[in-house]
Amino acid sequence: MRIEGYAVVGDDDRIADAAGQMPDALKNDAEWAFFQDGLDAADIVALGRRSHDVTPNPRRRRRLVLTRSVARNERQGDVVFWNPAVASLEAAVKALGYPVQHIAVAGGRDVFDYFLRPPHCYTAFHLSQIEGVTLPGGTGVFSAVETGGLTAAHVLASFGYSAASTRTIDTGVHVVTWAPDCA
Ligand SMILES: NC(=O)c1ccc[n+]([C@@H]2O[C@H](COP(=O)([O-])OP(=O)(O)OC[C@H]3O[C@@H](n4cnc5c(N)ncnc54)[C@H](OP(=O)(O)O)[C@@H]3O)[C@@H](O)[C@H]2O)c1
């Protein structure tokens, strides 16, 4: 299973502002195109229940929605609600009834945390950074950004990931792709 994470942050590695919203300052056309291409390349998009609620799905992509509110996998059309504490990833994607070999992970924070470690660690984690943006009190891309005051790079390195490539996709917009030792 190929698992690719996609996050966009400012200089302080936050994915949302102090109100829990993704601000316009984190929106960039080149980064959006990069993100959309990544989602298109995958068979299914994994995301947290809150992101699912606030993110429209005009292209009707298949979604795997992480939530603690279900006791078993629940399928609603192209969406499967999955609680990792009670069901395996394999069972969840099987519930979709569609062959899944490639998952794009779209966040938010706890979902990005979840795929950091085996058994389902990222094949690649694409961290887009927009220079000059800070979101004080905002949501970290990983929980340790908030609780431990760590940078995203420190968190990724501490889980055994290394920066494999860096691309500048627009003025002040850089994508660092991290690759794990456990893939
Ligand atoms: N900049 C970026 O790259 C980026 C990426 C994603 C989202 N965002 C923004 O960030 C905000 C939302 O992010 P968020 O981190 O607050 O929320 P989120 O991850 O989208 O959703 C959180 C919810 O997901 C479920 N969940 C997460 N991890 C789980 C686990 N391991 N097991 C079971 N359920 C799990 C829980 O749902 P239940 O409460 O139902 O149990 C939890 O309350 C939005 O504004 C969104 O636009 C930005």
The ligand as a Tripos MOL2 file, in Angstrom:
@<TRIPOS>MOLECULE
LIG
   48    52     1     0     0
SMALL
NO_CHARGES

@<TRIPOS>ATOM
      1 N1         -3.0400   23.0320    6.0760 N.am      1 LIG1
      2 C1         -3.2820   21.7350    5.8990 C.2       1 LIG1
      3 O1         -2.5040   21.0090    5.2790 O.2       1 LIG1
      4 C2         -4.5370   21.1580    6.4680 C.ar      1 LIG1
      5 C3         -4.7680   19.7850    6.3520 C.ar      1 LIG1
      6 C4         -5.9350   19.2620    6.9160 C.ar      1 LIG1
      7 C5         -6.8320   20.0980    7.5660 C.ar      1 LIG1
      8 N2         -6.5710   21.4110    7.6470 N.ar      1 LIG1
      9 C6         -7.4800   22.3050    8.3800 C.3       1 LIG1
     10 O2         -7.3940   21.9320    9.7380 O.3       1 LIG1
     11 C7         -8.6880   22.0180   10.3490 C.3       1 LIG1
     12 C8         -9.1330   20.6340   10.8710 C.3       1 LIG1
     13 O3         -8.0480   19.8760   11.3150 O.3       1 LIG1
     14 P1         -8.0570   19.1780   12.7350 P.3       1 LIG1
     15 O4         -6.6980   18.5950   12.9550 O.co2     1 LIG1
     16 O5         -8.6140   20.1070   13.7530 O.co2     1 LIG1
     17 O6         -9.1630   18.0340   12.5740 O.3       1 LIG1
     18 P2         -9.2480   16.6980   11.6650 P.3       1 LIG1
     19 O7         -8.0200   15.8600   11.7700 O.co2     1 LIG1
     20 O8         -9.7250   17.0370   10.2990 O.co2     1 LIG1
     21 O9        -10.4560   15.9700   12.3950 O.3       1 LIG1
     22 C9        -10.2980   15.5840   13.7420 C.3       1 LIG1
     23 C10       -11.2290   14.4470   13.9780 C.3       1 LIG1
     24 O10       -10.8080   13.3110   13.2130 O.3       1 LIG1
     25 C11       -11.0260   12.1310   13.9670 C.3       1 LIG1
     26 N3         -9.7350   11.4940   14.2150 N.ar      1 LIG1
     27 C12        -8.4920   12.0320   14.1030 C.ar      1 LIG1
     28 N4         -7.5390   11.1230   14.3890 N.ar      1 LIG1
     29 C13        -8.1920    9.9810   14.7000 C.ar      1 LIG1
     30 C14        -7.7620    8.6930   15.0910 C.ar      1 LIG1
     31 N5         -6.4520    8.3650   15.2130 N.pl3     1 LIG1
     32 N6         -8.7090    7.7720   15.3320 N.ar      1 LIG1
     33 C15       -10.0210    8.0590   15.1980 C.ar      1 LIG1
     34 N7        -10.4900    9.2640   14.8310 N.ar      1 LIG1
     35 C16        -9.5850   10.2110   14.5770 C.ar      1 LIG1
     36 C17       -11.7730   12.5560   15.2190 C.3       1 LIG1
     37 O11       -13.1260   12.5910   14.8300 O.3       1 LIG1
     38 P3        -14.3870   12.4200   15.8270 P.3       1 LIG1
     39 O12       -14.4400   13.7020   16.6130 O.co2     1 LIG1
     40 O13       -15.5480   12.2060   14.9180 O.co2     1 LIG1
     41 O14       -14.0890   11.2240   16.6980 O.co2     1 LIG1
     42 C18       -11.2520   13.9830   15.4150 C.3       1 LIG1
     43 O15       -12.1000   14.7870   16.2100 O.3       1 LIG1
     44 C19        -9.6230   22.5150    9.2770 C.3       1 LIG1
     45 O16        -9.6960   23.9280    9.3400 O.3       1 LIG1
     46 C20        -8.9330   22.1240    7.9950 C.3       1 LIG1
     47 O17        -9.2660   22.9640    6.8990 O.3       1 LIG1
     48 C21        -5.4560   21.9720    7.1180 C.ar      1 LIG1
@<TRIPOS>BOND
     1     1     2 1
     2     2     3 2
     3     2     4 1
     4     4     5 ar
     5     4    48 ar
     6     5     6 ar
     7     6     7 ar
     8     7     8 ar
     9     8     9 1
    10     8    48 ar
    11     9    10 1
    12     9    46 1
    13    10    11 1
    14    11    12 1
    15    11    44 1
    16    12    13 1
    17    13    14 1
    18    14    15 2
    19    14    16 1
    20    14    17 1
    21    17    18 1
    22    18    19 2
    23    18    20 1
    24    18    21 1
    25    21    22 1
    26    22    23 1
    27    23    24 1
    28    23    42 1
    29    24    25 1
    30    25    26 1
    31    25    36 1
    32    26    27 ar
    33    26    35 ar
    34    27    28 ar
    35    28    29 ar
    36    29    30 ar
    37    29    35 ar
    38    30    31 1
    39    30    32 ar
    40    32    33 ar
    41    33    34 ar
    42    34    35 ar
    43    36    37 1
    44    36    42 1
    45    37    38 1
    46    38    39 2
    47    38    40 1
    48    38    41 1
    49    42    43 1
    50    44    45 1
    51    44    46 1
    52    46    47 1
@<TRIPOS>SUBSTRUCTURE
     1 LIG1         1 GROUP 0 **** ****
